């Protein structure tokens, strides 16, 4: 009998708790709904709509020579665009760009694909009136001849949080100067799915890895042994060919050691040094990009601080057709 009474009481308590939780959820939901700020859409003019539309095209590298325009027969104030789209740019992505740019506004976007893989008609509507009509046509003869870019990031500060570098989707290569600190950092690099390379130069201070012409050959060989033992998964080895070490009497010894160990190495001067460009990070990168020829590839050597500043700019250049790949792909 006692057990039945206890069970009945427990059931009553649980039911009461369930009711209280339900009421609390209703109150919280009402509170959130009341206080949730509504996004106030901005009213724009036909001229502003036209400007936003052209910005969307520009973001994907579609220039004026691929755009023809004529006035509507029914309303001379309205524009009708015919846009040829690069073969490697899905029209769906271009439409998404337009929708994103117009999202804060009161404009309505309507799109309709007339044929699969063919023409797509998009209308921009203001105050229930179609102010701009565009037809997008994917042209198989149009391809973007942009370059490929790989980043090699150096000068890491191990005392700060490097999560933005480690978690970036970009396929960067970390260039490490051999040390106990850089050895510890390897685990974080590999865990993040990134790769690293080793730099041989005058700045190696730790005796386990230091190479010097004043050392005996046996001592320098031990340093090479430690390098390959403690950094076994290096993507490549970069030699600072302007360093005193490389231009010393043991230059041939260094190269023979690398050849004997079948190491993949490259001279540092073959990279494009980002610091050689003046101005802000944004203007320097823009200058570097503009100097590239069609289908040219560049490996950019950049310090970690500048690369962090550069990260937000990369998506815009990717939209224009530049490909950001691993530096190892460009070294093949």
ABEGO torsion letter per residue (X at the ends): XAAAAAAAAAAAAAAAAAAAAAAAAAAAAAAAAAABBBBBBBBBBAAAAAAAAAAAAAAAGBBAAABBBBBBAABAABBBBBBBBBAABBAAAAAAAAAAAAAABABBBBBBBABBGBBBBBBBBBGGBBABBBBBBBBAABBBBBBBBBBBBBGBBAABBAAAAAABABBBBBBBBBBAAAAAAAAAAAAAGBBBBBBBBAABABAAABBBAABBAAAAAAAAAAAAAABAABABBBBBAABAAAABAAAAAAAAAAAAAGBBBBBAAABBBAAABBEBAAAAAAAAAAABBBGBBBBBBBBAAAAAAAAAAAAAAAAAGBBBBBAAAAAX
